[in-house]
Amino acid sequence: MKFSKVEFLIIVATLTVQLLFLIIFIHFAGEQKIISNDGLEYYTLGKNLLTEGKFSLFTGDGHLMESLRTPLYPLFITLTLFILDKIWFISLLQIILSGFIAVIIYRLSAFFLPGRWLLLPVVLYLSNPYTWFASVLAMTEVLYTVFLLLAVYFLFRYLQNFDWKTLAVSVFLLAASILIRPISFYLFFCYGLFMAIYLTAKFRNYRQTIGVVLIFLFAWLIFVFPWSWRNYGSFGRFEISSIQNYNLYFYNARLFYAGVNNLSKDETILTFRNKAKDHFSPRALIVGVSYDDYRRSLLASEYYNHEALGILAPHIFSYARLHMIGLASFFTDAGWRDLLSALNVDIGQAQSLTLLLTQGKFSAIWENITQTPLYFSIFILGKIYYALILVLILAAFFLVPRRQRFWILIIYFLILYFAVVSSPVANARFRYPVEPLMLITATVAISAMVVRRSAPDPAP
């Protein structure tokens, strides 16, 4: 992939800004903070794969293979540790990938924007503190976003020239992204259905449709099938990961249960954990593994699904309402408080606004956001910024030329897909993969308004 002079400068700017932030981050938070929370699991999986040759959180015998996390990001960790066994080196490689994301944003912008506007989405992306934060953490966001944006870029290239190789690259990239974050699983099939319908309607030639089906089938067989088959052989379930049902139980159902029963977040976490532990502990003993090992695995997946649906299915409309409330956090959470918290800046304790809104505790929301002046300032600025972005995104469809509206609708679908799948437990982290598309679309609206305003009045 060749880079233009402008793209090279974008990469240099990314490296400069984010390397400076990495130095600050390690100074104030410490190197170990890079692998905090989920990052510790990814790091451990990558480390064990390198040293033990096993894809497991645990070393030695008597443990199950990992089935909660998918393999590509731990393999990325393994590669970085093989090159240089330093935690900060993971962040360095991700900063380089972040520069690559900025270049992809620049190239995607070229499908919609005139020359002088191409840099604005890049500047908005690189100037966001959460971008710096995500780039240094040992989490899937950066690597996943590279694959997703490249898949979108090659899709738009295909819609320009209808070159089958371009479409194949897009499809294979999206299929591979499932092995980074399973959130792409349903998107992959939506993509296949869309392309089959679109090409059949456009060319009225079933050879085109058969070609599309074959491309998607090959991509599924190469990336998704082997890992699902591996899980079937180990756990008896032909699934890509246990994380869907795990999250459905421990996050979605738990949050809904707390809202309906007017319980606190901590109370419901304890209730759901204890219930799962009572169920799994004897089964873990039979299998000969620990409870923590068993609860993460696909052996526990059926229980999570059954229990979660038992809570959610009888109240499907109330659960849909919870999803709608959760969309607010997806679109407006800036993530800046998380950054300051990681840097050990005490600005106050965040609460689940989705839960408090569901319970109608507006006074508790006000108390939470006004607990300190800094917390309130960050909260308000973040909400205003992203509310403005959202308004511009919605306006873009009506401001762009008709020939671009179909592509804007594709972006709308991608944004909405991630919003719906992530809700009700959504925040800046879950929006990160599609935020570049949001920034591009918002800039399209700004550009269209400025061009219209500066256009000369028609002659009398």
C-alpha positions as CSV (number, residue, x, y, z in Angstrom):
1,M,0.0,0.0,0.0
2,K,1.6,3.2,-1.2
3,F,1.2,6.5,0.8
4,S,0.9,10.0,-0.6
5,K,2.8,12.8,1.0
6,V,-0.3,13.9,2.9
7,E,-0.9,10.4,4.1
8,F,2.7,10.1,5.3
9,L,2.3,13.4,7.2
10,I,-0.9,12.0,8.8
11,I,1.0,8.9,10.0
12,V,3.8,11.2,11.4
13,A,1.3,13.4,13.2
14,T,-0.4,10.3,14.7
15,L,2.9,8.8,15.9
16,T,3.9,12.2,17.4
17,V,0.7,12.9,19.3
18,Q,0.1,9.4,20.5
19,L,3.7,8.5,21.4
20,L,3.6,11.6,23.6
21,F,0.4,10.4,25.2
22,L,1.9,6.9,25.8
23,I,4.8,8.5,27.7
24,I,2.4,10.5,29.8
25,F,0.2,7.5,30.3
26,I,3.0,5.2,31.5
27,H,4.4,8.0,33.8
28,F,1.0,8.6,35.6
29,A,-0.7,5.3,35.3
30,G,2.2,2.8,35.0
31,E,2.9,0.3,32.3
32,Q,0.7,-2.4,33.9
33,K,-2.3,-0.2,33.3
34,I,-1.9,-1.0,29.6
35,I,-3.1,-4.6,30.3
36,S,-5.8,-3.7,32.8
37,N,-9.4,-5.3,32.8
38,D,-10.0,-7.3,29.6
39,G,-6.5,-6.4,28.4
40,L,-5.0,-8.7,31.1
41,E,-6.9,-11.7,29.6
42,Y,-5.8,-10.9,26.1
43,Y,-2.2,-10.5,27.3
44,T,-2.3,-13.7,29.3
45,L,-3.7,-15.6,26.3
46,G,-1.0,-14.2,24.0
47,K,1.7,-14.9,26.5
48,N,0.6,-18.5,27.2
49,L,0.3,-19.1,23.4
50,L,3.9,-18.0,23.0
51,T,5.4,-19.8,26.0
52,E,3.1,-22.8,26.4
53,G,1.7,-23.3,22.9
54,K,-1.8,-23.4,24.4
55,F,-4.7,-21.0,23.8
56,S,-5.8,-20.9,27.4
57,L,-5.8,-18.4,30.3
58,F,-4.3,-21.1,32.5
59,T,-1.0,-23.0,32.4
60,G,-0.5,-26.6,33.1
61,D,-2.9,-29.5,32.8
62,G,-6.5,-29.8,33.9
63,H,-7.8,-26.7,32.2
64,L,-10.2,-26.0,29.3
65,M,-9.2,-24.3,26.1
66,E,-10.3,-20.8,25.8
67,S,-13.7,-20.3,24.1
68,L,-14.8,-16.8,25.4
69,R,-12.1,-14.9,23.5
70,T,-11.5,-15.3,19.8
71,P,-8.0,-15.9,18.5
72,L,-6.8,-13.1,16.3
73,Y,-6.1,-10.4,18.9
74,P,-4.3,-12.8,21.2
75,L,-2.2,-13.8,18.2
76,F,-1.4,-10.2,17.7
77,I,-0.2,-10.0,21.3
78,T,1.8,-13.2,20.7
79,L,3.5,-11.6,17.7
80,T,4.4,-8.4,19.6
81,L,5.8,-10.3,22.5
82,F,7.8,-12.5,20.2
83,I,9.4,-9.4,18.6
84,L,9.9,-7.6,21.9
85,D,8.7,-8.9,25.3
86,K,7.7,-5.5,26.6
87,I,4.1,-4.4,27.4
88,W,4.7,-0.9,26.0
89,F,5.6,-2.5,22.7
90,I,1.9,-3.6,22.3
91,S,0.9,0.1,22.6
92,L,3.6,1.2,20.1
93,L,2.3,-1.2,17.4
94,Q,-1.3,-0.2,18.1
95,I,-0.2,3.5,17.7
96,I,1.2,2.6,14.3
97,L,-2.1,0.9,13.5
98,S,-3.9,4.0,14.7
99,G,-1.9,6.0,12.1
100,F,-3.1,3.5,9.5
101,I,-6.7,4.1,10.6
102,A,-6.2,7.8,10.1
103,V,-5.0,7.1,6.5
104,I,-8.1,4.9,5.9
105,I,-10.3,7.7,7.2
106,Y,-8.6,10.1,4.8
107,R,-9.2,7.7,1.8
108,L,-12.8,7.0,2.8
109,S,-13.4,10.7,3.0
110,A,-12.4,11.0,-0.6
111,F,-15.5,9.2,-1.7
112,F,-17.6,12.0,-0.2
113,L,-15.6,15.2,0.3
114,P,-13.8,17.7,-1.9
115,G,-10.0,18.1,-1.4
116,R,-9.9,20.8,1.3
117,W,-12.3,18.9,3.5
118,L,-10.6,15.5,3.5
119,L,-8.4,16.3,6.5
120,L,-11.2,17.4,8.9
121,P,-12.4,13.9,9.8
122,V,-8.8,12.9,10.3
123,V,-8.2,15.9,12.6
124,L,-11.4,15.1,14.6
125,Y,-10.3,11.5,15.0
126,L,-6.7,12.3,16.1
127,S,-7.6,15.2,18.4
128,N,-10.1,13.1,20.4
129,P,-8.4,12.0,23.7
130,Y,-10.3,8.7,23.7
131,T,-8.5,7.9,20.4
132,W,-5.2,8.2,22.3
133,F,-6.5,6.2,25.2
134,A,-7.8,3.3,23.0
135,S,-4.5,3.1,21.1
136,V,-2.4,2.4,24.2
137,L,-4.7,-0.2,25.8
138,A,-4.2,-3.9,25.1
139,M,-7.7,-4.2,23.8
140,T,-9.3,-5.3,20.5
141,E,-10.6,-1.9,19.4
142,V,-7.7,-0.6,17.2
143,L,-7.0,-3.9,15.4
144,Y,-10.7,-4.5,14.9
145,T,-11.2,-1.0,13.5
146,V,-8.5,-1.5,10.9
147,F,-10.2,-4.6,9.6
148,L,-13.7,-3.0,9.6
149,L,-12.7,0.2,7.9
150,L,-10.7,-1.6,5.3
151,A,-13.7,-3.8,4.6
152,V,-15.9,-0.7,4.2
153,Y,-13.2,1.0,2.0
154,F,-13.0,-1.9,-0.4
155,L,-16.8,-2.2,-0.5
156,F,-17.0,1.4,-1.7
157,R,-14.2,0.7,-4.2
158,Y,-16.3,-2.2,-5.5
159,L,-19.4,-0.1,-5.8
160,Q,-17.4,2.2,-8.1
161,N,-15.9,-0.4,-10.4
162,F,-17.6,-3.7,-9.7
163,D,-14.3,-5.5,-9.6
164,W,-14.8,-9.0,-8.0
165,K,-11.3,-9.0,-6.5
166,T,-12.1,-5.8,-4.6
167,L,-15.4,-7.3,-3.2
168,A,-13.5,-10.5,-2.2
169,V,-11.0,-8.5,-0.2
170,S,-13.8,-6.6,1.6
171,V,-15.6,-9.8,2.4
172,F,-12.5,-11.7,3.6
173,L,-11.5,-8.7,5.8
174,L,-15.0,-8.7,7.5
175,A,-14.9,-12.4,8.0
176,A,-11.4,-12.2,9.6
177,S,-12.7,-9.4,11.9
178,I,-15.1,-12.0,13.5
179,L,-12.0,-13.7,14.9
180,I,-11.1,-10.4,16.6
181,R,-14.5,-9.4,17.9
182,P,-17.5,-11.7,17.3
183,I,-19.7,-8.6,17.0
184,S,-19.1,-8.9,13.3
185,F,-20.8,-12.3,13.1
186,Y,-24.3,-11.1,12.2
187,L,-22.9,-8.2,10.2
188,F,-21.2,-10.7,7.9
189,F,-24.5,-12.4,7.0
190,C,-26.3,-9.0,6.6
191,Y,-23.5,-8.0,4.2
192,G,-23.9,-11.2,2.2
193,L,-27.7,-10.8,2.0
194,F,-27.4,-7.1,1.0
195,M,-24.9,-7.9,-1.8
196,A,-27.0,-10.7,-3.1
197,I,-30.2,-8.6,-3.3
198,Y,-28.4,-5.5,-4.6
199,L,-26.5,-7.2,-7.4
200,T,-29.6,-9.3,-8.4
201,A,-31.7,-6.1,-8.6
202,K,-29.0,-4.1,-10.4
203,F,-27.9,-6.6,-13.0
204,R,-30.9,-9.0,-13.1
205,N,-28.3,-11.7,-13.6
206,Y,-28.2,-14.7,-11.2
207,R,-24.6,-15.4,-12.1
208,Q,-23.8,-12.3,-10.1
209,T,-25.7,-13.5,-7.2
210,I,-24.1,-17.0,-7.3
211,G,-20.7,-15.3,-7.5
212,V,-21.4,-13.3,-4.3
213,V,-22.7,-16.3,-2.5
214,L,-19.5,-18.2,-3.4
215,I,-17.3,-15.4,-2.1
216,F,-19.1,-15.3,1.2
217,L,-19.1,-19.0,1.5
218,F,-15.3,-19.3,0.9
219,A,-14.7,-16.5,3.4
220,W,-16.8,-18.3,6.0
221,L,-15.1,-21.6,5.3
222,I,-11.6,-20.1,5.7
223,F,-12.2,-17.9,8.8
224,V,-15.4,-18.8,10.7
225,F,-15.8,-22.6,10.1
226,P,-12.4,-23.8,11.4
227,W,-12.8,-22.0,14.8
228,S,-16.4,-23.1,15.2
229,W,-15.4,-26.6,14.4
230,R,-12.6,-26.5,16.9
231,N,-15.1,-25.3,19.5
232,Y,-17.5,-28.1,18.5
233,G,-14.8,-30.7,19.0
234,S,-13.8,-29.3,22.4
235,F,-17.2,-28.3,23.8
236,G,-19.9,-29.9,21.6
237,R,-21.2,-26.5,20.4
238,F,-20.6,-25.2,16.8
239,E,-20.2,-21.6,17.8
240,I,-17.6,-18.9,17.3
241,S,-17.5,-18.0,21.0
242,S,-19.3,-18.2,24.3
243,I,-19.3,-14.4,24.7
244,Q,-22.7,-13.7,23.2
245,N,-24.6,-15.7,25.8
246,Y,-22.2,-14.7,28.5
247,N,-22.9,-11.1,27.9
248,L,-26.6,-11.7,27.5
249,Y,-26.7,-13.1,31.0
250,F,-24.2,-11.0,32.9
251,Y,-24.9,-7.7,31.2
252,N,-28.1,-7.4,29.3
253,A,-30.3,-9.6,31.6
254,R,-28.6,-8.4,34.7
255,L,-29.2,-4.8,33.8
256,F,-32.8,-5.4,32.9
257,Y,-33.3,-7.3,36.2
258,A,-31.8,-4.4,38.1
259,G,-34.1,-1.9,36.4
260,V,-37.3,-3.9,36.9
261,N,-36.6,-4.8,40.5
262,N,-35.2,-1.3,41.4
263,L,-31.8,-2.8,42.5
264,S,-28.4,-1.4,42.4
265,K,-25.7,-2.5,40.0
266,D,-23.6,-4.1,42.7
267,E,-26.5,-6.0,44.1
268,T,-27.5,-7.6,40.8
269,I,-23.9,-8.4,39.9
270,L,-23.6,-10.3,43.1
271,T,-27.0,-12.0,42.6
272,F,-26.2,-13.2,39.1
273,R,-22.7,-14.3,40.0
274,N,-23.8,-16.3,43.0
275,K,-26.6,-18.0,41.0
276,A,-24.2,-19.0,38.2
277,K,-21.7,-20.2,40.8
278,D,-24.2,-22.4,42.5
279,H,-25.2,-24.0,39.2
280,F,-21.7,-24.4,37.7
281,S,-19.5,-25.4,40.7
282,P,-20.7,-29.0,40.9
283,R,-20.5,-29.3,37.1
284,A,-16.9,-27.9,37.1
285,L,-15.9,-30.5,39.7
286,I,-17.3,-33.3,37.5
287,V,-15.3,-32.0,34.5
288,G,-12.3,-31.6,36.7
289,V,-11.8,-27.8,36.2
290,S,-12.2,-24.7,38.3
291,Y,-15.4,-22.7,38.4
292,D,-13.7,-19.7,36.7
293,D,-12.6,-22.0,33.9
294,Y,-16.0,-23.5,33.4
295,R,-18.1,-20.3,33.6
296,R,-16.2,-18.8,30.7
297,S,-16.5,-21.8,28.4
298,L,-19.0,-22.9,25.8
299,L,-20.1,-25.6,28.3
300,A,-21.8,-22.8,30.2
301,S,-23.3,-21.1,27.1
302,E,-26.7,-23.0,27.1
303,Y,-27.3,-22.1,30.7
304,Y,-26.6,-18.4,30.1
305,N,-29.0,-18.4,27.1
306,H,-31.8,-20.2,29.0
307,E,-31.6,-18.0,32.1
308,A,-31.3,-14.7,30.2
309,L,-34.2,-15.5,27.9
310,G,-36.2,-16.6,30.9
311,I,-35.8,-13.1,32.3
312,L,-36.1,-11.1,29.0
313,A,-38.6,-13.0,26.8
314,P,-41.7,-12.4,29.0
315,H,-40.9,-8.7,29.0
316,I,-39.8,-8.2,25.4
317,F,-41.2,-4.7,25.0
318,S,-39.7,-3.5,28.3
319,Y,-36.4,-4.9,27.2
320,A,-36.8,-3.1,23.9
321,R,-37.3,0.1,25.9
322,L,-34.1,-0.6,27.8
323,H,-32.3,-1.0,24.4
324,M,-33.6,2.4,23.3
325,I,-32.4,4.0,26.5
326,G,-29.0,2.4,26.0
327,L,-28.6,4.0,22.6
328,A,-28.1,7.4,24.3
329,S,-24.9,6.2,25.9
330,F,-23.7,4.7,22.6
331,F,-24.1,8.0,20.8
332,T,-23.1,10.4,23.5
333,D,-20.6,8.8,25.9
334,A,-17.2,10.5,25.2
335,G,-15.1,8.2,27.3
336,W,-13.0,11.1,28.6
337,R,-13.8,10.2,32.2
338,D,-12.4,6.7,31.7
339,L,-9.2,8.2,30.4
340,L,-8.7,10.5,33.4
341,S,-9.6,7.7,35.8
342,A,-6.9,5.5,34.1
343,L,-4.4,8.4,34.7
344,N,-5.4,8.3,38.4
345,V,-7.2,11.6,38.2
346,D,-10.0,11.4,40.8
347,I,-13.0,13.2,39.3
348,G,-15.7,11.1,40.9
349,Q,-17.4,7.7,40.5
350,A,-19.5,7.1,37.4
351,Q,-22.9,5.3,37.6
352,S,-24.8,3.5,34.9
353,L,-27.0,6.2,33.4
354,T,-28.9,3.6,31.5
355,L,-29.9,1.8,34.7
356,L,-30.8,5.1,36.5
357,L,-32.8,6.3,33.5
358,T,-34.7,2.9,33.4
359,Q,-35.5,3.3,37.1
360,G,-36.5,6.9,36.7
361,K,-34.0,8.1,39.2
362,F,-33.4,11.5,37.7
363,S,-32.3,13.1,41.0
364,A,-29.6,10.4,41.3
365,I,-28.5,11.2,37.8
366,W,-28.1,14.8,38.7
367,E,-26.2,14.0,41.9
368,N,-23.9,11.8,39.9
369,I,-23.0,14.2,37.1
370,T,-22.6,17.2,39.5
371,Q,-20.5,15.4,42.1
372,T,-17.5,17.5,41.1
373,P,-17.1,20.5,38.9
374,L,-14.6,18.7,36.7
375,Y,-16.9,15.6,36.3
376,F,-19.8,17.9,35.3
377,S,-17.7,19.9,32.8
378,I,-16.4,16.7,31.1
379,F,-19.9,15.2,31.1
380,I,-21.6,18.2,29.5
381,L,-18.9,18.9,27.0
382,G,-18.9,15.3,25.9
383,K,-22.7,15.2,25.5
384,I,-22.8,18.5,23.6
385,Y,-20.0,17.4,21.2
386,Y,-21.5,14.0,20.4
387,A,-25.1,15.4,20.2
388,L,-23.8,17.8,17.6
389,I,-22.1,15.0,15.7
390,L,-25.3,13.0,15.7
391,V,-27.4,16.0,14.4
392,L,-24.9,16.5,11.6
393,I,-25.0,12.7,10.8
394,L,-28.8,12.8,10.5
395,A,-28.6,16.0,8.4
396,A,-26.0,14.5,5.9
397,F,-28.5,12.4,4.0
398,F,-30.6,15.5,3.1
399,L,-27.6,17.6,2.2
400,V,-25.5,15.3,0.0
401,P,-26.1,14.9,-3.7
402,R,-28.6,12.1,-4.6
403,R,-25.8,9.9,-6.0
404,Q,-24.2,9.7,-2.6
405,R,-27.3,8.9,-0.6
406,F,-27.1,5.2,-1.1
407,W,-23.6,5.2,0.4
408,I,-24.7,7.3,3.3
409,L,-27.4,4.8,4.0
410,I,-24.8,2.1,4.1
411,I,-22.9,4.1,6.8
412,Y,-26.2,4.6,8.6
413,F,-26.8,0.9,8.7
414,L,-23.3,0.2,10.0
415,I,-23.6,2.8,12.8
416,L,-27.1,1.5,13.7
417,Y,-25.9,-2.1,13.7
418,F,-23.2,-1.4,16.2
419,A,-25.5,0.8,18.3
420,V,-28.2,-1.9,18.5
421,V,-25.9,-4.9,19.1
422,S,-23.9,-3.0,21.7
423,S,-26.9,-1.6,23.6
424,P,-28.0,-1.5,26.4
425,V,-24.4,-1.9,27.8
426,A,-22.9,0.7,25.4
427,N,-20.2,3.3,25.8
428,A,-17.4,5.0,23.8
429,R,-15.5,1.7,23.5
430,F,-18.3,0.1,21.6
431,R,-18.8,3.1,19.3
432,Y,-15.0,3.3,18.5
433,P,-15.1,1.1,15.4
434,V,-17.7,3.2,13.6
435,E,-16.7,6.6,15.0
436,P,-14.5,7.3,12.0
437,L,-17.6,6.8,9.8
438,M,-19.6,9.1,12.0
439,L,-16.9,11.8,11.7
440,I,-16.8,11.5,8.0
441,T,-20.6,11.7,7.7
442,A,-20.7,14.7,10.0
443,T,-18.0,16.4,7.9
444,V,-20.0,15.7,4.8
445,A,-22.9,17.7,6.3
446,I,-20.7,20.6,7.4
447,S,-19.1,20.7,3.9
448,A,-22.5,20.7,2.2
449,M,-23.8,23.5,4.4
450,V,-20.7,25.6,3.8
451,V,-20.8,25.1,0.0
452,R,-24.4,26.0,-0.1
453,R,-23.9,29.1,1.9
454,S,-20.9,30.3,-0.1
455,A,-22.5,29.5,-3.5
456,P,-23.3,32.7,-5.5
457,D,-26.9,33.7,-5.9
458,P,-28.4,32.8,-9.2
459,A,-28.5,35.6,-11.7
460,P,-31.7,37.6,-11.9
